[in-house]
Amino acid sequence: MKSLTVFTPTWNRAHTLPRLYQSLCRQTLQDFEWLVIDDGSTDGTRALVRGWIEENRIPVRYVWKENGGLYTGYNEAYSLIETELNVCVDSDDSMPPRAVEEIVRAWGERGSDRYAGLIGIDCVMENGTFIGGAFPSGMTECWLMDLYARRIHRGDAKQVMRTDLMKQVAPQEGFPGEKNFNPVYMLLQVCDRYPLLVVNRPLCQVEYQAKDSMSRNIWRQYMDSPRSFAKLRRLEMELSHNTPQNRYRSAVHYVAECLVARDRSGWETAPRKGMVLLAVVPGVLLYLLILLRNR
């Protein structure tokens, strides 16, 4: 069995998938398989990937599902992955030639059941610039929330996770009609219990898509998936490795999303009720801003 599964949830990205495929074919270590989860594409993705399966240059598995949003692609992937480690590489990204080798070597040398997995660097596809710079010199492990909430690293990074731990928190349960539930919800649960080993090397090359990336049009997403965002904010308030400042920010967003969803049970289900009470006024203002941005 391979050591690593690279999985890619995709929707109508037949124009970018070949770049990722070629980067996987160029890996210096072929100790991986590629799992493509097609979220109901209508652009010829199925035929494209089946052609690569026939080429047999790398092990490829292809699964088609009804369109349900990014998190449902993660759910499908975690139900199928059998390797010890897994990493999600988006359909518009690619992997540097030594990425798999770096992952397998680092885990073989330092990995254990004390860790959730590894974290490495995202870099800009066009010029190789590290997004947010390198991790601090000498850092060998970290808590995921510390990196961002305590501003240790300012930029995206690539998490390589233990499959057994991700299966413990999957599937992520969403809400009918809401597709914009960020799968970071599962990642945060695992990474609040275990730290990550730091690999101060680029593991992913990133190109952000202007039109359909989940990180775009966030104000629209707040309106489209309010219960999902509220559920994520509840989790953020409960994380043991979060900061008081970031918990308060999550409380503000929680109030706003409960108002968008018209969820009268928001108070009963809220953790840290004192903090949520203090967040009511800014939360109402954020709610009004969300409405304004979606006029």
Secondary structure, DSSP 8 states (H G I E B T S, - for coil): --SEEEEEEESS-TTTHHHHHHHHHT-S---EEEEEEE-S--SSHHHHHHHHHHHTSS-EEEEE-----HHHHHHHHHHH--SSEEEE--TT-B--TTHHHHHHHHHHHH--TT-SEEEEEEEETTT--BTT----TT--EE-HHHHHHTTSS-S-EEEEEEHHHHHHH-S----TT-----THHHHHHHHTTS-EEEEEEEEEEE---TTT-TTS-HHHHHHH-HHHHHHHHHHHHH-TTS-HHHHHHHHHHHHHHHHHHT-TTHHHH-SSHHHHHHTHHHHHHHHHHHHHHT-
